[in-house]
Every structure is written in C-alpha cells, then in structure tokens.
C-alpha cells in the first residue's frame, strides 16, 4: 500500500448514484481477476445465470431485518427450508434441526458455544472445558476457544494429514466436552476418519462435531458420482452437529452457512434469552441480532435453482478437473501431492522442499496466478473451482517452467511481499509470527483514512507492504535451511539465534521476558552494623525459543562483576566476575498439565575468566504443574559444583496471574516477586532474592558470597518495551567465606546487614 493517506469524512453534499458506482468500478480494478480462472480459492461461481438469480433474490429482501422472524415470516420460512434441504442431503432425520449463519466461522463459534452451554448443564463440575481436535482443524475453533473460555487440545495427524483417532483419544480427560473433526480439512482436502472418532466419542459419552464448511455441499455429490467417500455425516452414530457453508459449494451469496444439530436437545442450548431488558424480552438464536435477509434469500434461491442435477453436473466438472490436475502433478519429477485428498482440494510441495516450494510460488505469481501458500508442510493450495477447469493445462505448463527455474537456481529465495507468506511458514517461533501478522493487520485497519494505490501496486495483488526486515529474515532462513541440508550451518545458525527472539508466555515463570537487561547495585556502609559496601554489575538476557509443539529451548547467558570493600579494611578483596551459559529445554508431558524444565549451566567464576581453575558446572531441574491457565506451581532442585563443594538446594516457585493488575512469580531461592500494575507506565512491588556463589582468586583461594535481599521496586516504561527500574532494599544474613579446599574455610564472618540501591534498564516484552 502507498503511504499517501487521504483524509476521508462523510461528504457535505451527497454524490450522484452514477458517480458512486463509477468509483466502485474503479476500485474493483485493484481486485484479483477471478473470472479468468487464475484464483484457486475465495470465489465459488457457478455461472452467470445463477449469479444473476442470487443478486435478484438478495435484492428482493435487501432491506429486510431478520431480527424479528414474526415480522419477516418469508425469511423464517426460507431459513427453515434451507436447513431442511441441507439436513436431508446430509442424511439427517425428522429430528434434525438447525439455523443459518453468516458463514463457517459463525457456524463453528455457535457449535462451540452450544456444546459448552450443554456441558455446563450436564457437567457443572467442569470449570475448564476442553475440546479435542486434530492440528488440521480450522482456526475458527481457536477463535471460539478465545471467545468462550475453552481450551483446544490438538492431536497430531498421520503422514497423509489425516487425524489419528488413538492420539485424539489420549487427549480426552475429565474436562473434555467435545470432539471435532474435519470433512475435509481445508489445507489438504483430507477427510478425517469420522466413523472411528465418533466411536471414541460414544465410548466416552462425548458429542462429535464435524466441520464440513468446505465439504458439506460437495462430498454428497462426489459420493453420488461414484467416488469412494467414507461416511462422515449424520449416518454416523455419534455425530451430533455438522457445519456446512452454502456460500461455498452450495453456490449461495456470501454470508450463508448452515449449522445442524442431531436434535433440539442440542440446539436449545444455543439460544440466548434476556428477560429483564427494558426494551422487552430479547431472544437470539445466533451470534448476530440483526440478520440480513439478502444472503438467506439468495441461499434458498440458489439451492432451488440448481437442484440435485445442477449440483451433480458442477461437481462432475470439478472432479474431472481435479483428476486431471492430480495426474499432471504426479507426472512432474520432484512434485509431491500432500496427503490423500477426497475431493477437489489439492495441495502439493517438492520432495524435502528441494527446490524451495515458495520460489516456485513466486514464479507462478509472476505469471499472474494467485497463490495460496501453506505451512506444516510448506506447500501450495489449490481448490479446483468451475472457473479453473479450462486453465489447468496452462497452470501445469507454468508450473513446469517454475519448477525448472527453481531447480536451475538453487540459491533463489522468496522475495518481495511474497516473502511474508514464505517467512511465516519458515519461522518455528509462532509468537513472533503472531506479532508480525497483527502488526500488518494494525497497519491495514488503522484509522488514518483510506490509502491510495500507486500504479505499480495496482498492477499487483499484494495485500500490504511488508516490513523490510521480513524479507531479509526470510532470505536468511532460506539460506540457513539450505546450508543445514549440506551440514554447513554453524555461522548461519548463530545468526539465526541472534535474529529470532521469541517470547513463550505459556512456559515462562513470570509475566515478562527481558531479551536484554543490565543491573547496577550499590550497597551502603551501615552506621549500625559492620556492613560491607560493594558494587555489583550484571548484564544478561532471557531467550525462550520454541522448537516444536510445546517444547522450548532456553538461553539465559549473563555476565556479572563484584567489587567488595571490607567494612573494617582488614581484608582486601580483588574484583571477581562470572560468565554463565545456561542452556536447557522445557519438555511438556504430551498435552498434560505437567512439564519438566532441565537447564544445565556452565560458567567461569573468578578474578580472571578462563584463567586457572575457574570452571563450574551445574543444573536446574523442576516440574511445572498448571493448576489453572493463570496459576502454575513449580518444584525442583538446583545443584552446582561450587569451589567449596557440591551445593544442592530445593526449588519452589509459582507463576500466578492473580488478576489483570497483580502477579506473583518466581522460583525460590533465586527470586520471588509480587508485582502490581498501576497503569501502562508504572509497575511496582516487592522482591526477595537469595544469592550464593563462589569465585576463584588468582592465588588459588576462593571466596564464597551469600546475600539475602528484600526490596521494593518501581518500574517505569518510557516506551512500550523499555523498562527503567529503581529498587531500594536491604540485605540480611550476609556472609563472606574464603578457602582453598572444598569444605574448609580460612575465614568465615558476617558480611554485615545493610541497605542497597539497585538501578536497572531492560528491553522488556510483557506477556
């Protein structure tokens, strides 16, 4: 998008209809030319006659408001007839009921809401309801989980991208309220084993929802055409609800989907009734209050117009095109079809992603094709639509040329705006991806007015201008992946780690992460005690990096230095320093509430680093139990080969998000913090730290330092991620001991209790 922003407001004088329509036609020139068949998704178009009927039917009830079905009885009748026709098509019986919604997302949201409400009535003891589904389930389920306080437990799929029933059953527990599968999954067009999963549901007394938003109006006709399609609809005992979009292969106008339930025992839990509203009793059967009449009328008209023969004819045409496309892809050396698609959805990639499938995507895009890039695995998605059938030969020809280019140019990487999609698929750190995508959406929807496209951007189909660093990082990642295959990846791996810092909210033991922090502490000489003044400097970082699933790599390197002056000047201590490299893993127990963290630590502690016997090694190991999403407890042990001997200490910690303003977090004896949020700029609280370390002097002796600090602190954020901290406190039970051999001290005296002041600065990511 151009940065040229024009302010927009309601015109003082209204414009003529002709002028307004002309503006719309001009803006449409920026849209993708889908009628030419170069778009493999988004638009489900039967033919011009059918399209004109949908427009006319929608216009007939354009101004109608289905908020009150008693006022617009025509819409109620049309909705019920669409529901009944869909139920018959999907082998429902006389008890099958349902509603029309605005699309697949609303249908899925409502299904999740309905099953949650039903579970509340039947199983009131469940306070943290969970849904089990394969990883290929539609993201609308994640949206529903966010909106309705659910947790999705996702099971892996097999090599054909199909749900694994056994893996799904392992995730079922006392909190499970629903099982969900796809018919088929959108990314690869693979039908999940609905019969087997429904059997699991019956065995555990759990309802099963089938997401057939993309396949609901296609699979019945594919089956009637003689293709092998295992039962997946209401013929399967245990299937309790099905979502199917009319505006996809039902060829209705956009904004039309159907949500069916086995009987009213389910649907009644979807209704929201309010009896104390001054405006009267309010009842809503769907998410929306006001419901547009046009999409309902168009869906009804479209289904009546096509009939079974029309649907079969279009399905036959698309399946023949899909078979032709599959044969062409299979004939190309190096191209693999992903999974075993059951209808006209196909995705393909290259063997071991060599050559890079996203380079091929760029080449195809340069020839005018709109490309849907996918991830896990990296691949290209194709939904064969009626508009695509006549251009399949041209597509295969262009693909062959793109494959040849990518093979002959192994160093080529995805470039331009296309790199966004390739990058998002490559980065294994999903938190970073989420933040980047959200920033793109913020730029698209920010309220600065409309954005004019320049001539260059009008000729393309980019959504928005991507940040420059995305393209750079994409090329780095692509180069790293290729070097990795050749075994030559040391330098690039280091660059890789330096470039991608990820925050891992669900595994970290505090509501914040500091990719970089420096601390300066000055301890005062106390007038009441022989407190030893000292200066302590610390600089380090915390970098949790997501590897796979819920497994994380932890990197927490740091450097520190102590300068100590004895209170009575009888002892003179040289400055000592430390360089530590803790590197570990967080390992979940297969989607359970438990995880284990193992963090080996190597460090050099001494007057001079790497000089003499300054090396130490140890480890932190603890288990984490997530009692609630906002409440975690930790128990473990710390062990380190100190110069005075093996030091072992139990660990006890928590990460408790008490409410939106208060947190309790930390791992004792290292640190425990209570934090209160005053506003966006100021946080404050209380912290306790217990320190025990030993350092080697150049003369061979060692010094052991013990300090227990309790402090008040105030965090100030002058910018979003910049934190400045003022932390006054008091040290108690301080000790200094020196020695040569393990377990034997030459000196052993109190360090002296006293006050200190700590100043800190950090680049901070709040979770």
C-alpha positions in Angstrom: 0.0 0.0 0.0 1.1 3.5 -0.7 2.0 5.7 2.3 -0.1 8.5 0.6 -3.0 8.8 3.0 -6.0 11.0 2.1 -8.4 12.0 5.0 -12.0 10.9 4.5 -15.2 12.0 6.0 -18.9 12.0 5.1 -19.3 14.4 2.1 -21.1 17.6 2.9 -23.3 17.1 -0.1 -24.3 13.7 -1.4 -22.9 12.3 -4.6 -24.9 11.0 -7.6 -25.5 7.3 -7.9 -23.7 7.1 -11.2 -20.6 8.8 -9.7 -20.6 6.4 -6.8 -21.0 3.3 -8.9 -18.2 4.5 -11.2 -15.9 4.8 -8.1 -16.8 1.3 -7.1 -15.9 0.0 -10.6 -12.6 1.9 -10.5 -11.8 0.3 -7.1 -12.7 -3.1 -8.4 -9.8 -2.8 -10.9 -7.5 -3.4 -8.0 -9.1 -6.7 -7.2 -7.9 -10.1 -8.5 -9.4 -11.1 -11.8 -11.0 -14.3 -10.5 -13.2 -14.9 -13.6 -10.1 -15.7 -15.7 -9.5 -18.8 -13.6 -6.2 -17.7 -12.0 -7.6 -17.8 -8.5 -7.9 -21.1 -6.7 -10.0 -20.1 -3.7 -12.3 -17.4 -2.3 -14.9 -17.2 -5.1 -17.4 -20.0 -5.7 -19.1 -19.2 -9.0 -21.5 -21.5 -10.8 -22.4 -19.5 -13.9 -23.7 -16.1 -14.9 -27.4 -17.1 -14.9 -27.1 -18.4 -11.4 -25.1 -15.4 -10.3 -27.9 -13.0 -11.6 -30.5 -15.1 -9.8 -28.6 -14.7 -6.5 -28.4 -10.9 -7.0 -32.1 -10.7 -7.8 -33.2 -12.9 -4.9 -31.0 -10.9 -2.5 -32.5 -7.6 -3.7 -36.0 -8.9 -3.0 -35.3 -8.9 0.7 -32.4 -6.5 0.7 -34.0 -4.2 3.4 -35.5 -7.0 5.5 -34.3 -7.4 9.1 -34.4 -11.0 10.4 -34.0 -9.8 14.0 -37.8 -10.4 14.3 -38.9 -13.6 12.4 -42.5 -12.7 13.2 -42.2 -9.5 11.1 -40.4 -11.3 8.2 -42.1 -14.7 8.0 -40.7 -15.1 4.5 -37.2 -15.2 5.8 -38.1 -17.6 8.6 -39.7 -20.0 6.0 -36.7 -19.7 3.7 -34.2 -20.4 6.5 -36.1 -23.4 7.7 -36.3 -24.8 4.1 -32.6 -24.3 3.6 -32.0 -26.1 6.9 -34.3 -29.0 5.9 -32.8 -29.4 2.5 -29.3 -29.4 3.9 -30.4 -31.9 6.6 -31.8 -34.3 4.0 -28.7 -34.0 1.9 -26.6 -34.9 5.0 -28.8 -37.8 6.0 -30.5 -36.2 9.0 -33.9 -37.4 10.1 -37.1 -35.7 11.2 -35.5 -34.6 14.5 -32.5 -32.8 12.8 -32.7 -29.1 13.5 -30.5 -26.1 12.7 -30.0 -22.4 11.8 -28.5 -20.4 9.1 -25.5 -18.3 9.9 -23.3 -15.7 8.2 -20.5 -18.2 7.4 -18.4 -21.1 8.5 -16.7 -19.1 11.3 -20.1 -18.2 12.9 -21.3 -21.8 12.5 -18.2 -23.1 14.3 -18.4 -20.4 17.0 -22.0 -21.3 17.6 -21.3 -25.0 17.7 -18.6 -24.5 20.3 -20.8 -22.1 22.4 -23.8 -24.6 22.2 -21.7 -27.6 23.3 -20.1 -25.5 26.1 -23.6 -24.4 27.4 -24.8 -28.0 27.2 -21.8 -29.2 29.2 -22.4 -26.6 31.8 -25.9 -28.0 32.4 -24.9 -31.7 32.3 -21.5 -31.4 33.9 -21.4 -28.4 36.2 -18.2 -29.6 37.8 -16.2 -28.9 34.6 -14.7 -25.4 35.1 -12.1 -25.6 32.4 -13.8 -27.1 29.4 -11.6 -28.6 26.7 -12.2 -29.7 23.1 -10.1 -32.4 21.4 -9.3 -31.9 17.7 -6.6 -32.7 15.1 -4.0 -30.0 14.4 -5.6 -29.5 10.9 -8.8 -28.2 12.4 -9.9 -24.8 11.2 -8.6 -21.7 13.1 -12.2 -20.7 13.9 -12.1 -23.3 16.7 -9.2 -21.3 18.2 -11.2 -18.1 17.9 -14.1 -19.8 19.6 -11.8 -21.0 22.4 -10.6 -17.4 23.0 -14.1 -16.0 23.0 -15.8 -18.7 25.1 -13.0 -19.7 27.6 -12.3 -23.1 26.1 -9.0 -24.9 25.6 -8.3 -26.8 22.4 -6.1 -29.9 22.8 -4.8 -30.7 19.3 -3.6 -34.2 18.3 -1.1 -34.9 15.6 -2.1 -36.2 12.1 -0.5 -39.1 10.2 1.7 -38.9 7.1 -1.5 -38.5 4.9 -2.6 -35.5 7.0 -5.5 -37.4 8.5 -6.5 -37.3 12.2 -5.1 -40.2 14.3 -8.0 -41.5 16.4 -5.7 -43.1 19.0 -3.8 -39.8 19.5 -7.1 -37.9 19.9 -8.4 -40.4 22.5 -5.2 -40.0 24.6 -6.1 -36.3 25.0 -9.5 -36.9 26.4 -9.8 -36.3 30.1 -12.4 -35.3 32.7 -12.6 -31.8 31.3 -13.3 -32.8 27.7 -16.7 -31.6 26.4 -16.5 -32.1 22.7 -14.5 -33.8 19.9 -14.2 -32.1 16.5 -13.0 -33.4 13.1 -13.0 -32.1 9.5 -14.8 -33.2 6.4 -12.4 -32.4 4.8 -9.7 -30.2 6.3 -9.2 -27.1 4.2 -5.4 -27.1 3.8 -5.0 -30.5 2.1 -8.6 -31.7 1.4 -8.2 -34.8 3.6 -11.2 -36.4 5.2 -10.7 -37.3 8.9 -11.8 -40.8 10.0 -15.2 -39.7 11.3 -16.6 -43.1 12.0 -13.7 -44.2 14.2 -13.6 -40.8 16.0 -17.4 -40.9 16.5 -17.0 -44.4 18.1 -14.5 -42.9 20.5 -16.9 -40.1 21.3 -19.7 -42.6 22.1 -17.3 -44.7 24.3 -16.5 -41.6 26.3 -20.1 -40.1 26.1 -18.9 -37.1 24.2 -20.6 -35.3 21.3 -18.7 -35.1 18.0 -18.9 -32.1 15.7 -18.0 -32.4 12.0 -16.7 -29.3 10.4 -17.9 -29.7 6.8 -17.9 -26.0 6.0 -15.8 -26.6 2.8 -17.1 -30.1 2.0 -20.7 -30.2 3.2 -22.1 -29.2 -0.2 -19.5 -31.1 -2.2 -18.9 -34.5 -0.7 -22.5 -35.7 -1.1 -22.3 -35.2 -4.9 -18.7 -36.6 -5.0 -20.1 -39.8 -3.4 -23.1 -39.9 -5.8 -20.7 -39.6 -8.7 -19.1 -42.9 -7.7 -16.0 -41.7 -5.8 -15.1 -43.5 -2.6 -16.2 -41.3 0.3 -16.4 -43.0 3.8 -19.5 -42.0 5.8 -19.0 -38.7 7.7 -22.4 -37.1 8.2 -25.5 -38.0 10.3 -25.3 -41.5 9.0 -22.5 -42.0 11.5 -23.8 -42.7 15.0 -22.2 -40.3 17.4 -22.1 -37.3 15.1 -24.1 -34.7 16.9 -23.6 -31.5 14.9 -22.4 -30.5 11.4 -21.5 -27.1 9.9 -21.7 -26.7 6.1 -21.3 -23.5 4.1 -23.9 -22.7 1.4 -21.8 -19.8 0.1 -19.0 -22.3 -0.9 -20.1 -25.3 -3.0 -23.7 -24.6 -2.3 -23.2 -21.6 -4.6 -25.1 -19.1 -2.4 -24.2 -15.5 -2.0 -21.5 -14.7 0.5 -22.7 -14.7 4.1 -24.6 -18.0 4.2 -23.8 -21.2 6.2 -25.9 -23.9 7.9 -25.3 -25.3 11.4 -27.2 -28.6 12.0 -27.8 -30.5 15.2 -28.9 -34.1 15.8 -32.0 -32.8 17.7 -33.4 -30.0 19.7 -31.7 -31.2 22.9 -28.5 -29.6 21.5 -29.9 -26.6 19.6 -31.8 -25.2 22.6 -28.5 -24.6 24.4 -27.6 -22.2 21.6 -30.5 -19.7 22.3 -29.7 -16.6 24.4 -32.7 -15.2 26.2 -32.8 -12.0 28.2 -35.9 -11.2 30.2 -35.0 -8.1 32.2 -34.2 -5.7 29.2 -36.4 -2.6 29.4 -37.0 -2.9 25.7 -38.7 -6.2 26.2 -37.8 -9.9 26.2 -34.9 -10.5 23.9 -34.0 -13.8 22.2 -31.2 -14.6 19.8 -30.8 -17.9 18.1 -27.4 -17.0 16.5 -24.5 -14.7 17.3 -26.0 -11.7 15.5 -29.0 -9.7 16.5 -29.9 -8.0 13.2 -29.6 -10.5 10.4 -29.5 -9.6 6.7 -32.3 -11.0 4.6 -30.4 -11.0 1.3 -28.0 -13.9 1.9 -30.8 -16.1 3.3 -33.0 -15.4 0.2 -30.1 -16.0 -2.1 -29.1 -19.3 -0.5 -32.7 -20.5 -0.7 -33.0 -19.4 -4.4 -29.6 -20.9 -5.3 -30.4 -24.4 -3.9 -33.9 -24.4 -5.5 -32.4 -23.3 -8.9 -29.5 -25.8 -9.1 -31.3 -28.9 -7.7 -29.5 -32.2 -7.5 -28.9 -32.4 -11.2 -27.2 -29.0 -11.2 -25.0 -29.8 -8.2 -24.0 -33.1 -9.7 -23.1 -31.5 -13.0 -20.9 -28.9 -11.5 -19.3 -31.4 -9.1 -18.6 -33.8 -12.1 -16.8 -30.9 -13.9 -14.7 -30.0 -10.9 -13.8 -33.6 -10.1 -12.7 -34.3 -13.6 -10.5 -31.1 -13.4 -9.1 -32.2 -10.1 -8.2 -35.7 -11.5 -6.5 -34.0 -14.5 -4.6 -31.7 -12.2 -3.5 -34.6 -9.9 -2.3 -36.6 -12.9 -0.3 -33.6 -14.1 1.3 -33.0 -10.7 2.1 -36.7 -10.3 3.9 -36.7 -13.7 6.3 -33.9 -12.6 9.5 -35.3 -11.1 10.1 -33.8 -7.7 6.5 -32.8 -7.0 4.5 -34.5 -4.3 0.8 -34.2 -3.5 0.3 -33.7 0.2 -1.9 -36.4 1.8 -4.8 -38.2 0.1 -7.4 -35.6 -0.9 -11.0 -36.8 -1.1 -12.5 -34.1 -3.3 -11.4 -31.1 -5.4 -8.9 -29.7 -2.9 -5.3 -30.4 -3.7 -2.0 -29.2 -2.1 1.5 -30.0 -3.4 5.1 -29.5 -2.5 8.5 -30.6 -3.5 10.4 -33.6 -2.1 12.2 -32.4 1.0 11.3 -28.8 -0.1 14.1 -29.0 -2.6 13.8 -26.8 -4.6 12.1 -24.3 -2.4 8.3 -24.5 -3.0 8.0 -20.8 -2.2 10.4 -19.9 -5.0 8.1 -21.9 -7.3 5.2 -19.9 -5.9 6.9 -16.7 -6.7 7.5 -17.8 -10.3 3.8 -18.7 -10.7 2.7 -15.4 -9.1 4.9 -13.6 -11.6 2.9 -15.3 -14.4 -0.4 -13.9 -13.0 -1.6 -16.8 -10.8 -2.8 -16.0 -7.3 -1.0 -18.4 -4.9 -2.2 -19.7 -1.6 1.0 -20.6 0.4 0.6 -23.0 3.3 2.8 -24.4 6.1 3.4 -27.6 8.0 4.5 -28.7 5.5 5.4 -25.8 3.2 3.1 -26.3 0.2 0.8 -24.6 -2.4 -3.0 -25.0 -2.0 -5.4 -25.4 -4.9 -9.2 -25.7 -4.8 -10.4 -26.6 -8.3 -13.4 -24.3 -9.0 -15.6 -24.2 -12.1 -13.5 -21.2 -13.3 -10.3 -23.1 -13.0 -11.1 -26.2 -15.1 -10.4 -24.6 -18.5 -7.0 -23.2 -17.5 -5.5 -26.3 -15.9 -3.3 -27.1 -18.9 -1.8 -23.6 -18.7 -1.3 -23.9 -15.0 0.6 -27.1 -15.4 2.7 -25.6 -18.1 3.6 -22.6 -16.0 4.3 -24.9 -13.0 6.7 -27.0 -15.1 8.6 -23.8 -16.1 8.6 -22.6 -12.5 9.9 -25.9 -11.2 12.7 -25.9 -13.9 13.7 -22.3 -12.8 13.8 -23.2 -9.1 15.9 -26.4 -9.9 18.4 -24.5 -12.0 18.7 -21.7 -9.5 19.1 -23.4 -6.1 20.2 -20.2 -4.5 17.0 -18.4 -5.3 14.8 -17.4 -2.3 11.3 -15.9 -2.0 11.3 -12.1 -2.4 9.0 -9.1 -2.1 5.7 -9.2 -0.5 5.5 -12.9 -1.2 8.3 -13.4 1.3 5.8 -12.7 4.1 4.0 -15.9 3.4 7.2 -17.9 3.0 8.6 -16.4 6.1 5.6 -17.2 8.3 5.8 -20.8 7.2 9.6 -21.0 7.9 9.7 -19.4 11.4 9.2 -22.0 14.0 8.5 -19.4 16.7 4.8 -18.8 16.4 4.7 -15.9 18.9 6.9 -13.9 16.6 4.7 -14.8 13.7 1.6 -13.7 15.6 3.1 -10.3 16.5 4.2 -9.7 12.9 0.8 -10.6 11.4 -1.0 -8.5 14.0 1.2 -5.5 13.1 0.3 -5.9 9.4 -3.4 -6.0 10.3 -3.0 -2.9 12.5 -1.5 -1.1 9.6 -4.3 -2.2 7.4 -7.1 -1.1 9.8 -5.6 1.9 11.4 -8.0 4.9 11.4 -5.9 7.3 9.4 -8.2 7.4 6.3 -8.1 5.5 3.1 -4.9 4.5 1.2 -4.4 5.2 -2.4 -2.6 2.7 -4.5 0.0 3.8 -6.9 0.3 2.4 -10.4 2.8 -0.2 -9.5 0.8 -1.5 -6.6 -2.4 -1.6 -8.7 -0.7 -3.9 -11.1 0.0 -6.5 -8.4 -2.1 -8.2 -5.8 -0.2 -7.6 -2.6 -2.2 -7.2 0.5 0.0 -4.7 2.2 3.6 -3.6 2.3 5.7 -5.9 4.5 8.4 -4.6 6.9 11.8 -4.6 5.3 13.2 -6.9 7.9 10.8 -9.7 7.0 12.3 -10.1 3.5 15.8 -10.0 4.9 15.0 -12.6 7.6 13.2 -14.8 5.0 16.3 -14.9 2.9 18.4 -15.7 5.9 16.2 -18.5 7.0 16.0 -19.9 3.5 19.8 -19.8 3.2 20.1 -21.4 6.7 17.8 -24.3 5.7 19.8 -25.0 2.6 23.2 -24.9 4.4 21.7 -27.1 7.1 21.0 -29.8 4.5 24.6 -29.7 3.4 25.8 -29.8 7.0 27.5 -26.4 6.8 25.4 -24.3 9.2 27.5 -23.2 12.2 27.8 -19.5 11.3 24.2 -19.2 10.0 22.9 -21.0 13.0 24.4 -18.4 15.2 23.0 -15.6 13.1 19.7 -17.4 13.2 19.6 -17.5 17.0 20.6 -13.8 17.2 17.8 -12.8 14.8 14.9 -14.6 16.2 14.0 -13.9 19.8 10.7 -15.4 20.9 8.5 -14.8 23.9 6.9 -18.0 25.3 4.1 -17.0 27.6 2.8 -20.5 28.3 6.1 -21.8 29.6 7.8 -18.9 31.3 7.8 -18.4 35.1 6.9 -14.7 35.0 4.6 -12.3 33.1 7.6 -10.8 31.3 10.7 -11.6 29.4 13.9 -9.4 29.2 15.8 -10.2 26.0 18.4 -7.8 27.4 18.9 -6.3 30.9 21.6 -4.5 32.8 21.6 -4.0 36.6 23.8 -1.9 38.9 23.7 -2.4 42.6 25.4 -0.3 45.3 25.4 -1.5 48.9 26.0 1.2 51.5 28.1 1.0 54.6 25.7 0.9 57.6 26.2 3.0 60.6 24.5 0.3 62.8 26.4 -2.7 61.6 29.7 -3.5 60.0 28.1 -3.8 56.6 30.5 -4.3 53.8 29.9 -1.9 50.9 30.0 -3.4 47.5 29.2 -2.7 43.8 27.6 -5.4 41.7 27.1 -5.2 37.9 25.0 -7.7 36.0 24.1 -7.9 32.3 22.2 -10.8 30.6 19.3 -12.0 28.6 16.4 -14.5 28.7 15.6 -16.1 25.3 13.0 -18.9 25.3 12.8 -20.3 21.7 10.0 -22.6 20.5 11.3 -25.7 18.8 8.3 -28.0 18.2 4.9 -28.2 19.7 5.2 -27.1 23.3 8.9 -27.8 23.5 11.2 -24.8 24.1 14.9 -24.1 24.1 16.0 -21.8 26.9 19.0 -19.5 26.5 19.9 -17.3 29.5 23.5 -16.1 29.2 24.8 -13.4 31.6 27.9 -11.6 32.9 28.4 -10.2 36.4 31.1 -8.5 38.4 31.5 -7.9 42.2 33.7 -5.2 43.7 33.9 -5.7 47.5 35.4 -3.5 50.2 35.6 -4.9 53.7 34.0 -2.9 56.4 37.0 -2.7 58.7 39.6 -2.7 56.0 41.4 -5.8 57.4 40.6 -7.7 54.3 41.2 -6.5 50.7 39.3 -8.5 48.1 40.0 -8.2 44.4 37.1 -7.8 41.9 35.6 -11.1 40.8 33.4 -11.8 37.8 31.3 -14.5 36.2 30.3 -15.6 32.7 27.5 -18.1 32.7 25.8 -20.0 29.8 22.6 -21.7 31.0 21.1 -23.7 28.1 18.2 -26.0 28.6 14.8 -27.4 27.5 11.2 -27.2 28.5 9.5 -30.6 27.8 5.7 -31.0 28.1 4.1 -34.3 29.1 2.1 -34.8 25.9 -0.6 -32.1 26.3 -1.0 -32.7 30.0 -0.9 -30.0 32.7 2.7 -31.0 33.6 6.0 -30.0 32.1 9.6 -30.5 33.1 12.4 -28.0 32.7 16.1 -29.1 32.5 18.6 -26.3 32.4 22.3 -27.3 32.5 24.7 -24.4 33.4 28.3 -23.9 32.6 30.2 -20.9 33.9 33.5 -19.4 34.7 33.8 -17.6 38.1 36.9 -15.9 39.1 39.2 -13.0 39.4 40.2 -13.7 35.8 37.8 -15.6 33.5 39.2 -18.7 31.8 42.3 -18.4 34.0 43.2 -21.4 36.2 40.5 -23.5 37.8 37.6 -21.1 37.3 35.2 -23.5 35.6 31.9 -24.6 37.3 29.0 -26.7 36.1 25.6 -27.4 37.5 21.9 -27.7 36.6 18.4 -26.6 37.5 15.6 -29.1 37.1 12.0 -28.5 38.1 8.5 -29.7 37.2 5.7 -27.3 36.4 2.0 -28.1 37.2 -0.6 -25.8 35.6 -3.5 -26.0 38.0 -5.3 -23.3 36.0 -4.3 -21.3 32.9 -3.4 -18.4 35.1 -1.9 -20.4 38.0 1.2 -22.6 37.8 3.4 -24.2 40.5 6.9 -25.4 40.3 9.0 -27.8 42.3 12.6 -28.9 41.7 16.2 -28.8 42.7 19.3 -26.7 42.0 22.8 -28.3 42.1 26.2 -26.7 41.3 29.8 -27.8 41.7 30.9 -24.8 43.7 34.5 -24.3 44.7 33.6 -25.0 48.4 31.8 -28.3 47.4 28.6 -29.5 45.8 25.8 -27.1 46.5 22.3 -28.6 46.4 19.1 -26.7 47.2 15.4 -27.4 46.7 13.4 -25.1 44.4 9.8 -23.9 44.9 8.1 -21.4 42.6 4.9 -20.1 41.1 3.5 -18.1 38.2 0.2 -16.8 39.4 -1.7 -14.2 37.4 -3.9 -13.2 40.3 -5.9 -10.7 38.2 -5.3 -8.1 35.5 -3.2 -6.0 37.8 -1.5 -8.3 40.2 1.1 -11.1 39.7 3.1 -13.4 41.9 6.0 -15.1 40.2 9.5 -16.5 40.6 11.5 -19.5 41.7 12.9 -19.6 45.2 15.5 -19.3 46.5 16.5 -17.4 43.4 13.7 -14.8 43.3 10.1 -14.3 44.3 8.3 -11.2 43.1 4.9 -9.6 43.8 4.0 -7.1 41.1 1.2 -4.6 40.9 0.3 -2.7 37.7 -0.5 1.0 38.5 -1.0 1.9 34.8 0.6 1.4 31.5 3.7 3.3 32.5 4.2 2.3 36.1 4.5 -1.1 37.8 5.7 -1.7 41.4 6.1 -4.4 44.0 8.2 -6.4 46.4 11.1 -8.8 45.5 13.1 -11.3 47.5 16.4 -12.7 46.2 18.8 -15.2 47.8 22.3 -15.4 46.3 25.0 -18.0 46.8 28.1 -18.1 44.6 31.8 -18.8 44.8 34.7 -17.3 42.8 38.3 -18.3 42.3 41.1 -15.8 43.1 44.3 -15.8 41.0 46.3 -17.1 44.1 44.2 -20.3 44.1 41.9 -19.4 47.0 38.2 -18.9 46.6 35.6 -16.6 48.1 32.0 -17.6 48.8 29.4 -14.8 48.9 25.9 -15.3 50.5 23.3 -12.5 50.4 19.6 -12.3 51.0 17.9 -9.2 49.6 14.4 -7.9 50.1 13.5 -4.8 48.2 10.7 -2.5 46.9 10.8 -1.6 43.3 9.2 0.7 40.8 9.3 0.0 37.0 8.8 2.9 34.6 8.2 2.4 30.9 9.2 5.5 28.9 8.4 3.5 25.8 6.5 0.2 25.2 9.4 -2.2 25.6 11.9 0.0 27.5 11.8 -0.5 31.3 13.8 1.5 33.9 13.8 0.3 37.4 14.5 1.9 40.8 14.9 -0.7 43.6 15.9 0.2 47.1 16.3 -2.7 49.5 18.0 -4.3 52.5 20.4 -7.2 52.7 20.3 -9.7 55.6 22.2 -12.7 56.8 25.2 -11.8 54.6 28.4 -13.9 54.8 31.8 -13.9 53.3 33.9 -17.0 53.5 37.3 -17.8 51.9 39.1 -21.1 51.5 41.4 -23.3 49.4 40.0 -26.8 49.8 36.4 -27.9 49.5 34.5 -27.7 52.8 37.3 -25.9 54.6 37.2 -22.1 55.2 40.1 -19.9 56.1 37.8 -17.1 57.1 34.2 -17.1 57.9 32.5 -13.8 59.0 29.3 -11.9 58.6 29.3 -9.6 55.6 27.0 -7.3 57.6 23.4 -6.4 57.0 22.7 -3.1 55.3 20.8 -1.1 52.7 21.4 -1.1 49.0 20.1 0.6 45.8 19.6 -1.2 42.5 19.2 0.5 39.1 18.1 -1.5 36.1 17.4 -1.0 32.4 15.8 -3.6 30.2 14.4 -4.2 26.8 11.2 -6.0 28.1 8.4 -8.0 26.5 5.4 -8.2 28.6 3.3 -11.4 28.1 
